[in-house]
Amino acid sequence: MSTQTHKNPYAALGVSRDAEIETIKKAYRKLAQQYHPDRNPDDSAAEERFKEVSAAYAVLSDPERRKNFDEFGDIALDASFDAEKARATSRGFGGGFPGSGPGGGFSTGGFQDAGDLGSLFEDLFGGGRGGHRGPFPQAGPDLETRLKLSFTEAVLGCEKRVDVSRPDAEGRNHRETLQVRIPPGVEEGARIRLAGKGGEGIAGGPAGDLYARIHVQKNKSFKREGQNLALDVPISIAEAITGAEVDLATLDGRVSLKVPPGTDGGTRLRLRGKGVPAHGNRPAGDLYVTLRIRVPKKLDDAQRKIVEELFDEDAARWREDLGQ
């Protein structure tokens, strides 16, 4: 029988015994990020704590292993524990397995005859009678990393390389560079899942997953409105009055924007399909352009006279209906 000392996985993660799986995941992610070896180089205490929380999550994220721990206590954490034989033994002793229940742990109290206790342990932990030998397969822990994207990369999609540190079954960390495909339209805070790229499994168990948490940088010109994009475009007074063809740079190339004659400042024009590209069940978005009329700050006397002759009476006429 293994002599390894196990820490209560609920205590290791700081969660209650009735915690939901999402609460357990949240607690694990917080602690794993806090004690990850990449953040605590040459800190053996942090490395041990990281291994501890990873082992605790491996138990509590597996419904069967969590059930066994809740039923039998610390003894169920041994790699060679056989739950079915434990239940059969429990029935043989009147339905009460020593040390089971909320208190956890294992004690010999309750046996009237402990003479065959050694052979009982051997049977439970694979030491004879055809029992399971060797550790049970365990899934590896999920990992999370942060991935920065430019505004354009997030809108149009891209491929990025990310360097990660992945723990193996013995707790050693291995650096690896992975290629991540970013779909068009990914948003701030989204997570990209890389199946099987988390921590290594134990005894042939599957590896965990790696989640890339997305951070999108701001763009000084474009703003995101769901699948649509918004852009302010300055035009001159002459272009607003007479109309114009404006050469406009978008995220995926240049287009020609037609400004109708007599356009007011604040007019919003739509360029169909020039927003976030279509992806999956989401159609392509549009680009909405808001026209902003720019007024010259300095005029000479001749220019000022021309402006006054053209527009002197307009302002009064436009304000006639105000307040009615």
TITINU-83238 format. One line per 2 residues: number of its first residue (from 1); for each residue x, y, z of N, C-alpha, C. Coordinates in steps of 0.2 Angstrom, whole numbers. Layout:
# residues N
NUM	X,Y,Z,X,Y,Z,X,Y,Z | ...
This chain:
# residues 324
1	4,-6,0,0,0,0,4,6,0 | 2,11,-4,6,17,-4,6,21,3
3	12,24,4,13,28,11,12,35,9 | 11,37,3,10,44,2,5,48,6
5	7,54,8,2,58,12,-2,63,7 | -8,62,7,-12,66,3,-16,72,6
7	-16,78,3,-20,84,6,-27,84,3 | -31,85,8,-38,85,6,-39,90,0
9	-42,88,-6,-42,92,-12,-46,98,-11 | -52,97,-7,-56,103,-6,-52,109,-2
11	-48,107,3,-44,111,7,-39,114,2 | -36,110,-2,-30,113,-7,-33,118,-11
13	-39,118,-13,-42,123,-18,-46,128,-14 | -47,127,-8,-51,132,-4,-58,132,-6
15	-61,127,-7,-68,126,-9,-72,122,-4 | -78,123,-4,-82,118,1,-84,112,-3
17	-86,107,1,-87,100,-2,-93,100,-6 | -98,105,-6,-103,105,-11,-102,110,-16
19	-96,112,-18,-95,117,-23,-96,114,-30 | -99,119,-34,-101,117,-41,-94,117,-45
21	-94,113,-50,-88,112,-54,-85,119,-57 | -90,124,-58,-87,130,-61,-84,134,-55
23	-86,133,-49,-82,136,-43,-76,133,-42 | -75,126,-43,-69,123,-43,-64,125,-48
25	-67,125,-54,-62,128,-60,-60,135,-58 | -64,139,-56,-62,146,-55,-56,146,-50
27	-57,142,-44,-52,142,-39,-46,139,-41 | -46,134,-45,-40,131,-48,-36,136,-53
29	-40,139,-57,-37,144,-62,-33,149,-58 | -36,152,-53,-33,157,-49,-27,155,-46
31	-27,149,-43,-21,147,-39,-16,145,-44 | -18,141,-49,-13,139,-54,-9,145,-57
33	-12,150,-59,-9,156,-61,-5,159,-56 | -7,159,-50,-3,162,-44,4,159,-43
35	3,152,-43,9,148,-41,13,145,-47 | 11,147,-53,14,144,-59,21,145,-59
37	25,140,-61,33,141,-61,35,147,-65 | 32,148,-70,34,154,-75,34,160,-71
39	29,161,-66,28,167,-62,33,167,-56 | 35,161,-54,39,160,-48,45,156,-49
41	50,159,-54,56,155,-55,60,154,-49 | 63,148,-48,67,146,-43,64,146,-36
43	57,146,-36,54,145,-30,51,139,-29 | 54,134,-25,52,127,-24,45,127,-20
45	44,132,-16,38,131,-12,32,133,-16 | 33,138,-21,27,139,-26,26,133,-31
47	32,130,-33,31,124,-37,28,118,-34 | 29,117,-27,25,112,-24,18,114,-23
49	17,120,-22,10,122,-21,6,121,-28 | 10,123,-33,7,122,-40,5,115,-41
51	10,110,-39,8,103,-40,2,101,-36 | 2,104,-30,-4,102,-25,-10,104,-28
53	-11,110,-31,-17,112,-33,-19,108,-40 | -14,107,-44,-15,103,-50,-18,96,-48
55	-15,93,-43,-17,86,-41,-24,86,-38 | -26,92,-34,-32,92,-31,-38,93,-37
57	-36,97,-42,-41,99,-47,-42,92,-51 | -36,88,-52,-37,82,-56,-42,77,-52
59	-43,78,-46,-47,74,-42,-54,76,-43 | -55,83,-41,-62,86,-41,-65,87,-47
61	-61,87,-53,-64,89,-59,-66,82,-63 | -64,76,-60,-66,70,-62,-72,67,-58
63	-78,67,-60,-84,65,-56,-83,59,-52 | -80,54,-55,-79,47,-52,-74,48,-46
65	-69,51,-48,-64,51,-42,-66,56,-37 | -70,61,-38,-73,65,-33,-78,61,-29
67	-82,57,-32,-87,53,-29,-83,48,-24 | -78,45,-26,-74,40,-22,-71,44,-16
69	-68,50,-17,-66,53,-11,-71,55,-6 | -77,57,-9,-82,59,-4,-85,53,0
71	-84,47,-4,-87,41,0,-82,38,4 | -75,38,2,-71,34,6,-65,38,10
73	-65,45,8,-60,49,11,-53,48,8 | -48,50,12,-41,50,9,-39,44,6
75	-41,38,8,-39,32,6,-40,31,-2 | -45,35,-4,-47,34,-11,-42,38,-16
77	-38,42,-13,-33,46,-17,-27,42,-18 | -26,36,-15,-20,32,-17,-21,29,-24
79	-16,30,-28,-16,28,-35,-18,21,-37 | -17,16,-32,-19,9,-33,-26,8,-30
81	-30,13,-27,-36,11,-24,-41,8,-29 | -45,3,-27,-50,0,-31,-57,1,-27
83	-61,6,-30,-67,8,-27,-72,2,-27 | -72,-2,-32,-77,-8,-32,-76,-13,-27
85	-69,-14,-26,-68,-19,-20,-69,-16,-13 | -68,-9,-13,-69,-6,-7,-77,-6,-5
87	-81,-5,-10,-88,-6,-9,-90,-13,-7 | -87,-18,-10,-89,-25,-9,-87,-26,-1
89	-81,-24,1,-79,-25,7,-83,-21,12 | -85,-15,11,-90,-12,15,-96,-15,16
91	-99,-18,11,-105,-22,12,-104,-28,16 | -98,-31,16,-96,-37,20,-96,-35,27
93	-94,-29,29,-94,-27,36,-100,-23,38 | -106,-24,35,-112,-22,37,-114,-15,34
95	-110,-13,28,-112,-7,24,-109,-1,27 | -104,-1,32,-101,5,34,-93,4,33
97	-91,8,28,-84,8,27,-80,12,32 | -75,9,35,-72,13,40,-68,20,37
99	-70,25,40,-67,32,38,-70,35,33 | -76,32,30,-79,35,25,-84,41,27
101	-87,45,23,-91,50,25,-88,57,25 | -91,62,27,-89,69,27,-82,70,30
103	-81,66,35,-75,67,39,-68,65,35 | -69,60,30,-64,58,26,-59,54,30
105	-54,52,27,-48,48,31,-50,41,31 | -46,37,34,-47,30,35,-44,28,42
107	-48,24,45,-46,21,52,-48,14,52 | -45,10,57,-47,3,58,-52,2,63
109	-55,8,66,-60,7,71,-66,5,68 | -70,0,71,-76,-3,68,-75,-10,66
111	-69,-12,65,-68,-19,64,-68,-23,70 | -72,-29,70,-72,-33,76,-66,-38,76
113	-64,-39,70,-58,-44,70,-53,-41,64 | -48,-39,67,-43,-36,62,-38,-41,60
115	-39,-47,61,-34,-52,59,-32,-52,52 | -37,-51,48,-36,-51,40,-35,-44,37
117	-33,-39,41,-33,-33,39,-28,-32,34 | -22,-35,34,-17,-35,30,-19,-37,23
119	-22,-43,23,-24,-46,16,-30,-42,13 | -34,-38,18,-39,-34,15,-36,-28,11
121	-31,-25,14,-28,-19,11,-24,-21,5 | -21,-27,5,-18,-30,-2,-23,-31,-7
123	-29,-33,-5,-35,-34,-10,-37,-27,-13 | -38,-22,-8,-41,-16,-10,-36,-12,-15
125	-29,-13,-14,-24,-9,-17,-20,-13,-22 | -23,-19,-24,-20,-22,-30,-14,-27,-28
127	-13,-29,-22,-8,-33,-20,-9,-40,-20 | -15,-42,-23,-16,-49,-24,-24,-50,-26
129	-26,-57,-26,-32,-59,-28,-35,-55,-35 | -30,-54,-39,-32,-52,-46,-34,-44,-46
131	-32,-41,-41,-34,-34,-40,-30,-29,-45 | -32,-23,-46,-29,-18,-51,-22,-17,-48
133	-17,-17,-53,-10,-15,-51,-8,-8,-55 | -4,-4,-51,-2,2,-54,-7,7,-54
135	-5,13,-55,-9,19,-54,-15,19,-59 | -20,23,-57,-26,23,-62,-25,29,-66
137	-27,29,-73,-26,35,-77,-30,41,-75 | -27,47,-75,-29,53,-73,-28,58,-78
139	-33,62,-79,-33,68,-84,-28,73,-82 | -25,76,-86,-20,81,-84,-24,88,-83
141	-21,93,-80,-25,99,-78,-25,103,-84 | -31,108,-84,-31,113,-90,-27,118,-88
143	-24,122,-93,-20,128,-92,-23,134,-96 | -21,140,-94,-23,146,-97,-17,150,-98
145	-17,154,-104,-12,158,-106,-15,165,-109 | -12,170,-109,-14,177,-111,-12,178,-118
147	-16,180,-123,-14,181,-130,-16,188,-132 | -11,192,-134,-13,199,-136,-14,199,-144
149	-19,203,-146,-20,204,-153,-21,211,-154 | -19,213,-160,-21,220,-163,-28,220,-165
151	-31,226,-165,-38,227,-167,-39,223,-174 | -35,224,-179,-35,221,-185,-35,213,-185
153	-31,211,-181,-30,203,-180,-36,200,-177 | -39,204,-173,-45,201,-169,-51,202,-174
155	-52,207,-178,-57,208,-183,-57,203,-189 | -51,202,-192,-50,199,-198,-48,191,-197
157	-46,190,-191,-43,183,-189,-36,182,-191 | -32,178,-188,-25,177,-190,-23,170,-187
159	-16,169,-188,-13,164,-184,-8,167,-180 | -7,165,-173,-2,167,-169,2,162,-166
161	8,163,-164,12,158,-160,12,160,-153 | 11,155,-149,11,156,-141,16,152,-138
163	20,154,-133,25,150,-129,21,148,-123 | 21,142,-121,18,139,-115,23,135,-111
165	21,134,-105,25,130,-101,20,124,-98 | 21,118,-101,17,112,-99,20,108,-94
167	16,106,-89,19,101,-84,18,94,-86 | 23,90,-85,22,83,-86,19,79,-80
169	18,73,-81,15,69,-75,19,69,-69 | 26,71,-69,30,71,-63,30,79,-61
171	27,83,-64,27,90,-62,32,94,-65 | 37,91,-69,42,95,-72,38,99,-78
173	41,105,-79,38,110,-84,42,109,-91 | 39,109,-96,42,109,-103,40,115,-107
175	44,119,-110,42,124,-114,40,122,-121 | 35,125,-124,33,123,-131,30,129,-134
177	31,129,-141,28,134,-145,23,131,-149 | 17,134,-148,11,132,-152,8,137,-157
179	5,135,-162,2,139,-167,-6,139,-165 | -8,145,-165,-15,146,-163,-19,150,-169
181	-24,147,-171,-28,150,-176,-34,154,-173 | -34,160,-175,-39,165,-172,-44,166,-177
183	-51,164,-176,-56,166,-180,-58,173,-181 | -61,175,-187,-63,182,-187,-68,184,-182
185	-67,190,-180,-72,193,-175,-71,191,-168 | -66,188,-166,-65,186,-159,-65,193,-155
187	-68,192,-149,-69,198,-144,-65,198,-138 | -64,204,-135,-60,204,-129,-63,199,-124
189	-58,196,-120,-60,191,-115,-62,184,-117 | -62,183,-124,-64,176,-127,-59,172,-125
191	-60,165,-125,-55,160,-124,-55,155,-130 | -49,154,-133,-48,149,-138,-45,143,-135
193	-49,137,-136,-47,131,-133,-43,127,-138 | -37,124,-135,-32,120,-139,-33,113,-135
195	-37,109,-138,-38,102,-135,-32,98,-134 | -31,96,-128,-25,91,-127,-18,95,-126
197	-18,101,-126,-12,105,-125,-11,108,-118 | -15,105,-113,-14,107,-106,-8,102,-103
199	-9,101,-96,-5,97,-93,-5,90,-95 | 0,86,-94,1,79,-96,-3,75,-92
201	-7,70,-94,-11,65,-90,-6,60,-86 | -9,57,-82,-5,52,-78,-7,45,-79
203	-3,40,-80,-4,33,-81,-8,32,-88 | -7,36,-93,-10,35,-99,-17,39,-99
205	-18,43,-94,-24,48,-95,-23,53,-100 | -29,56,-102,-28,61,-107,-25,68,-104
207	-22,71,-109,-19,78,-107,-25,83,-106 | -24,88,-102,-29,93,-101,-29,98,-107
209	-33,103,-107,-33,108,-113,-30,114,-111 | -28,118,-116,-25,124,-115,-30,130,-118
211	-31,135,-114,-36,140,-116,-32,147,-116 | -32,150,-122,-29,156,-124,-34,162,-123
213	-33,165,-117,-37,171,-116,-35,177,-120 | -40,180,-124,-39,185,-129,-39,192,-126
215	-34,196,-127,-34,203,-125,-33,207,-132 | -38,211,-134,-38,215,-140,-36,222,-139
217	-31,225,-142,-28,231,-142,-33,236,-145 | -33,242,-142,-38,248,-145,-35,250,-152
219	-40,253,-156,-38,256,-162,-40,263,-162 | -35,268,-164,-37,275,-164,-42,277,-168
221	-44,273,-174,-49,276,-179,-55,272,-178 | -54,265,-178,-60,261,-179,-63,259,-172
223	-70,258,-172,-73,255,-166,-77,249,-168 | -78,245,-163,-82,238,-164,-89,239,-161
225	-94,237,-166,-101,237,-163,-104,230,-165 | -102,225,-162,-104,219,-163,-101,216,-170
227	-105,215,-175,-102,213,-181,-100,219,-186 | -102,225,-183,-101,231,-187,-95,235,-185
229	-92,239,-189,-87,243,-187,-89,251,-188 | -86,255,-184,-88,262,-185,-82,266,-186
231	-82,272,-190,-76,276,-192,-79,283,-193 | -75,288,-190,-76,295,-191,-72,297,-197
233	-75,300,-202,-71,303,-208,-71,310,-208 | -66,314,-208,-66,321,-209,-67,323,-216
235	-71,328,-218,-72,331,-225,-72,338,-224 | -70,342,-230,-70,349,-230,-77,352,-231
237	-78,358,-230,-84,362,-232,-86,361,-239 | -81,362,-243,-82,361,-251,-84,354,-252
239	-81,349,-249,-84,342,-251,-91,341,-249 | -92,344,-243,-99,343,-240,-104,347,-245
241	-102,353,-248,-107,357,-252,-108,353,-259 | -102,352,-262,-103,350,-269,-103,342,-270
243	-101,339,-264,-101,331,-265,-93,329,-267 | -92,323,-266,-85,321,-267,-84,313,-267
245	-79,311,-270,-77,304,-270,-71,304,-265 | -72,301,-259,-66,301,-254,-63,294,-254
247	-56,294,-255,-52,287,-255,-51,286,-247 | -54,280,-246,-54,278,-238,-51,271,-237
249	-47,271,-232,-43,265,-230,-47,261,-225 | -49,255,-226,-52,251,-222,-47,245,-219
251	-50,241,-215,-45,236,-212,-43,231,-217 | -47,230,-222,-45,225,-227,-43,228,-234
253	-42,234,-235,-40,238,-241,-43,244,-242 | -42,248,-247,-45,254,-249,-51,254,-253
255	-56,258,-251,-62,259,-255,-63,266,-257 | -68,267,-261,-70,274,-263,-77,275,-260
257	-77,281,-256,-83,283,-253,-87,289,-256 | -93,288,-258,-96,294,-261,-100,298,-256
259	-98,305,-256,-101,309,-252,-106,313,-256 | -113,313,-254,-118,316,-258,-117,324,-258
261	-119,328,-263,-119,335,-262,-124,337,-257 | -122,343,-253,-126,345,-248,-126,341,-242
263	-121,337,-240,-121,333,-234,-120,337,-228 | -124,336,-223,-123,339,-216,-118,335,-212
265	-114,339,-208,-110,336,-203,-114,331,-199 | -111,325,-197,-114,320,-193,-118,315,-197
267	-118,316,-204,-121,311,-208,-118,304,-208 | -122,299,-208,-119,292,-207,-120,288,-213
269	-115,285,-216,-115,281,-222,-113,274,-221 | -116,269,-225,-115,262,-223,-111,259,-229
271	-106,256,-228,-102,252,-233,-104,244,-231 | -108,241,-235,-110,234,-234,-104,229,-235
273	-104,225,-230,-99,219,-230,-92,221,-228 | -91,228,-226,-84,230,-224,-83,230,-217
275	-87,226,-213,-86,226,-206,-82,219,-204 | -84,216,-199,-81,210,-197,-83,204,-202
277	-78,200,-205,-80,195,-210,-85,190,-207 | -88,187,-212,-93,181,-210,-89,176,-207
279	-92,172,-202,-88,167,-199,-93,162,-196 | -93,156,-197,-98,151,-195,-105,153,-197
281	-110,154,-192,-117,156,-193,-118,164,-193 | -112,168,-192,-113,175,-192,-111,178,-199
283	-116,182,-201,-114,185,-208,-109,191,-207 | -107,193,-213,-102,199,-213,-106,205,-210
285	-102,209,-206,-105,215,-204,-103,221,-209 | -106,227,-207,-105,233,-211,-100,238,-208
287	-98,243,-212,-94,248,-209,-98,254,-210 | -99,258,-204,-103,264,-204,-98,270,-203
289	-99,274,-208,-94,280,-208,-98,286,-206 | -96,290,-201,-99,296,-199,-95,302,-202
291	-98,306,-206,-94,312,-209,-94,318,-204 | -88,320,-203,-86,326,-199,-84,332,-203
293	-87,337,-203,-85,343,-207,-80,347,-203 | -74,348,-206,-69,352,-203,-69,359,-206
295	-69,364,-201,-69,371,-203,-62,374,-202 | -60,378,-207,-53,381,-207,-52,385,-201
297	-47,385,-198,-46,389,-192,-43,396,-194 | -40,397,-199,-38,404,-201,-40,406,-208
299	-42,412,-209,-44,414,-215,-41,421,-216 | -39,423,-222,-37,430,-224,-43,434,-225
301	-42,440,-226,-48,445,-227,-52,443,-233 | -49,441,-239,-52,440,-245,-57,433,-244
303	-54,428,-241,-57,422,-240,-63,423,-235 | -62,427,-230,-68,428,-225,-73,432,-229
305	-72,437,-233,-77,440,-237,-81,436,-241 | -78,431,-245,-81,426,-249,-86,422,-245
307	-84,419,-239,-88,415,-235,-94,419,-232 | -93,425,-230,-99,429,-228,-104,430,-233
309	-101,432,-239,-106,433,-245,-110,426,-247 | -107,421,-246,-110,414,-247,-115,412,-242
311	-113,413,-236,-117,410,-230,-120,414,-225 | -119,421,-226,-121,426,-221,-129,425,-219
313	-133,424,-223,-140,423,-222,-142,416,-220 | -138,411,-221,-141,404,-220,-142,403,-213
315	-137,405,-208,-138,403,-201,-144,406,-198 | -146,412,-200,-152,415,-197,-158,411,-199
317	-158,409,-206,-164,405,-209,-164,398,-205 | -159,395,-204,-159,388,-201,-161,388,-194
319	-160,394,-191,-162,394,-184,-169,397,-182 | -173,398,-188,-180,401,-187,-185,397,-183
321	-184,390,-184,-189,386,-181,-187,384,-174 | -181,386,-171,-179,383,-165,-184,386,-159
323	-185,382,-154,-190,385,-149,-197,384,-150 | -199,382,-156,-206,382,-158,-209,375,-156
